[in-house]
Amino acid sequence: MRSEVRKLNPLTLPLAAYAVRKINKEAANEDLLPLLRDPRIDGDAVTDIVRHLIYHEDPGWHGIVLDLAQNGKISFQTVRDLASYDKYPEAAVTAHIDYLVARWDAGDCDTVACLLYQTHALSAVKQWLPLLEDLLRAKLGYANRRYSPLTVRCQPFRRYGRYPLLDRIENTLTLADVEEWIRQPSPGWLSYLYLRELRQEMGGPSFDAGKLDFRLTISVHDDDNDILLGEVSDQFQSGVARLIDLPVKGSSEAPYRISLIPRLQKDITIKNRWVIQIPLFNIDKPIGCAFPLTVPMGSSAANRTQAPSGHIKKWQVRHIGPPPTN
């Protein structure tokens, strides 16, 4: 069986590895583990071998598998297929932090989240800044194609309403660490606001979001034909009234005259998340109507108006642009 398993023949390896494990039990680790470093190894062989090493307490395959993935010998899909995230020692995960953060950005957020949960070391957690925006978007219910703690395949994330990576950040970082993150370019608006609130909670300087400026794009669409009629972008100050002219593309008609007082504030009705609240979006001319809008950070909100002729226009406000750099 030893001779057969060393051939790494895809037709016989699954049964040969099984036989070696059943015959030698934990001693089989000495036969199976070195095979992971064989230059002929591929993702299927790794899966066949690790499937049997998993039965024994930390035989040392975790770091080897992450090495293989990091060096391109196997795809990250193999790491996902193996699962067993709770068996990864903290040392194996922290040694690959940079690689795992890069895989998060590539879209492997569920798997990376499970692996990162194995870490407690401050030096590792301090490298999670690139993940922060996605973690906050998941917690606050913003639309996001990435990390969702309700769908991952590891136990700590299964219970509704738990966001353990954010808890780990808050319970591990010191005020000095938060200050260090603040000095780095922020991943997004949610991270910018969250870090300054966290710093204040830790005894740092007070933070007043009401003094911040933000950028909005206002557009009007022919909703019947899905055609953009006009669009304008500008900088706004929270709580300050503005009057905006929105020209109609390719038309000599007078521009739409729009007035609004946008405010950056917490929406206590929806997870206490940050939004840009527009109590009344006034279309002063030529229509003469108004409606409220709540624009999530980094997203958009829209409403529709109907002319006497039945023609429908869609009015959209989008929050765009990065947060301040200071």
N, C-alpha and C positions, 0 to 999 in steps of 0.2 A: 504493500500500500504506500509506503514511503517513496519507493521508486516511482510509482505511478503518479503520485501527487506532484512530484518534482518535475514531471514532464509538462505541466500546465496545459494539458490537452483539454480543450473546451468540452469535448465529448465525455471525458471520464473524470475531469476534475471535481465536479460536484459530489459524485458518489465516493471518489477516492478520499477527498477531504473529510467527508462524513465518516468514513470508515476509520481513518486515522484518529479522529476525535473520539469515536466510540471505543476504540481499542485502548488508547493511551490517556484518555481523559485530559486533565490539565497538562500533562507532560507533552501532549500533542502541540502545545504552543511552540515548543522548540523546533518542531518540524514545519509548522504552518507560517509562523511569523516571518522567518527569513525570506519566504517566497514573495512577500510584498515588496521586497527590494530587488527582485529579479528583473533585469532589463526587459524581459519579454512580457511583463505584467500588463494587463489592460483592465478596463473597468469591469468587465464580466468576471475575470479571474479574481479581482479584488473583492467583488461581492460574494463569490463562492467561498473564498477563504475567510473573510471577516465574519460571515454568517456563523461560523463555528467558533471563532475567537471571542465573539460576543458573550458566549456562555460563561466565560471565565473572567474573574475580576481583574480589570486593567492589565491585560497582557502586553499593552504597548502599541496597539495598531492605530490608535487615534491620531497621534502626531504623524505617523508614516502616511496615512491616508490623506491628511491635509497637505503634507509635503508633495505627494503625488499630484494632487489637484492644483496646488500652487505652481508647480513646475510644468503643468500641462500634460502630464503623463496619463491622467484620467480626467474626465469632465466633472464639473461640480455636480452634475446630475447623480453621479455615483454616491457622493456624500449625502445627497437628499434621499436616495434609495436606501442607504444603510440606516438612516435615522439613528436610533439609540443615542439621542443627544445627551441624555442625562448620564451616560457612561463616559463622556469626554472629560478627562481631568482638566482642571483649570489651567495648568501649565501648558497643556497642548493647545488650548484655545488662545491664551494670551500670547503665545509664541507666534500666532498667525493673525493677530489683530488687524494689521494693515491689509492683509489679503482678504479677510472676512468683510471689513468695511468696504473694500472695493467690490466684493461680490454683492453686497447690499445695493450699492449704486447700480449694479448690473441687473437688479431685479430679483435676486434670491433672498428676499427679505425674511420670509417665514423661517427658512432654515437657519439663516444667520442669527435671527433673534433667539432661536432655541439654543444655539451654541453660545452666544454671548451671555445668556442667562447663567452659564456655568462659572462666569468670572465674577470676582469680588475685588480684585486688586485695584487700587486707586490708579496706578499707572496705566491699566487697561481701560478703565472707565473714562479716563480723561481723553481717550482717543475716539470717543463716541460722538463728538460734536457733529460730524457730517450726517449722523442718523437722526439728530434731534428734531429736525423739521418734520420728517415722516412720522416719528413717534407722536408728536403733538397733533399732526393732522388726523392720525388714527384715533387718538383719545377724544379730540374735539368734534369728531364726526364730519370732517371735511372730505369731499370726494377725493379719492386717491387710489391709484392702481396698485400701490405698494403695500407694505406691511399692514396686516390686519390681525390683531391678536385673537380674533374669534375663529380663525381658520387654520392656525398652525398645528403641527402634529407633536406638540410637547405639552405636558400636563400643566405647567405653571401659567400657560396662556389660555387655557380652555374656559375658565370661569368668566362669565359675562362681567364686564366692567373692570377687569384687572389690566393694568399696564405696568408690569413689573420692571421693565427696563427703565421707564421713567422713575419709578420708585427707587431703583438702584442708583440712578444719577443723583436724585435728591438726597439720598441717605449716605452717599459716598463722597461727593464733592464738598470741599470746604469753600468758604467765602473767597479765599485767594484763588482757588481753582475756577470759580465762577467768573471772577475778574479776568482771569487768563482767557477764558472762552470769549468773554465780551470783547477783548482786544483783538480777537481774530475775526475775519470776515464772517458775518452771520449767514447760515444756510437759508434764511428766509425771514419774513415778517413775524411769523409765530415764534420762532426761536429768539428773535430780537426782543420781543415783548416779554416772553417767558423768562429769559435770563435776567432781565432788569427787575422783574417782579421777584424772582428768586433771590437776587442779590439784596433787595430791600428786606425780604423776609429774614435773611441771614444777618441783618444788622447793617447793611450797606446804605448808601444814599437813597433818599426817597425818589420815586419815579412817577412822573405825571404824563400819561399818554395823551392827555388833552392838548399838549403843546406840540405834538408831532405834526409834520406835514406828510402828505401821501399823494400819490398820483392816480387819477381816474381817467378812463376813456368812456365817453358818452357817445352812443350811436343810436341811429334810428333806421329801421328796416321796413321795407315793403313786405309785410308778413305773408300776404297772399302769394307772392312770387319769390319769397326768400331772397330779396335783393337789398343790399346795403345802400341806403339813400344818402347818408352822411355820417361823419364821425369827427370828434374833436377830443384831444387829450390835453390835460392841464394839471398843474400842481394845486392842491387844496390844503388849507389849514383847518384843523379840527375845530368845529364850532363857529366858523366864520362864514357869513353869507356871501354867496357868489352869484354873479349873473354871467351866463355863458351864451354866446352865439354859436349855433350849430348850422353851418352852411349846407345846402342841398347840392350834392355833386352834379355837375353839368347842367345847372339850372340857374336862371336869372331871378328866381323867386327870392323873396326876403328870407334870411336865415331864421330858423327856429330860435326863439328867445326863451331860455331856460334859467330858472332860479332855484337854488338849493342851499341848504346848510348841512353839509355832511359832518358827522361826528364819529370819531374813533372811540369805541366804548365796548364794554362787556355786554353780551346778550345773555341776561340771566335766565331767559326762557329756554335756551338751547345750550346746555352744558357749560354755561358761563364762558362762552368762547368770544374771542375778539371779532368784532364786525365793524363795518362802516355803516352807521345808521343814518338814513336820509328820511326824516319825519315826513317831509312833503317834497316830492320831485315835481316842481311846478313848470308846466309848459305854458308860459305866459302868452306867447304868440306863435303861430296864428290860431292855436286851438283853444287854449284857456281851460286847462284841467290840471288835476294834481292827484298824486297817489304816493303812499309810502314805499320805500325800498330798504331792504337790509342786505348789504353786500358782504359776504364772507371774505376774509383776508385772502388775497391771491385768487379770488374767484369773481363771479358776476351775479347780477340779479336783473330781472326783466319784468316788464308789464306791457300791456297792450291797450291801445285806444282805438275806438271805432268811429269813423266819420259818419255823418248822416247818410252818405251814399252806401254805407256798409263796408267801405274800404278800411282794412285793419293795418295799423302800424305797431311795430314792436320797438319799445324803448329799452335800451340795455345800458347798464353801468357796470364797468369792469374795473376792479382794482389791479393795477399793473405796477411793475417796477420793483427794484430792490428796496430794503429798508435803509434808513440812514447809516452812514459809515461811522458815526461817532457814538 
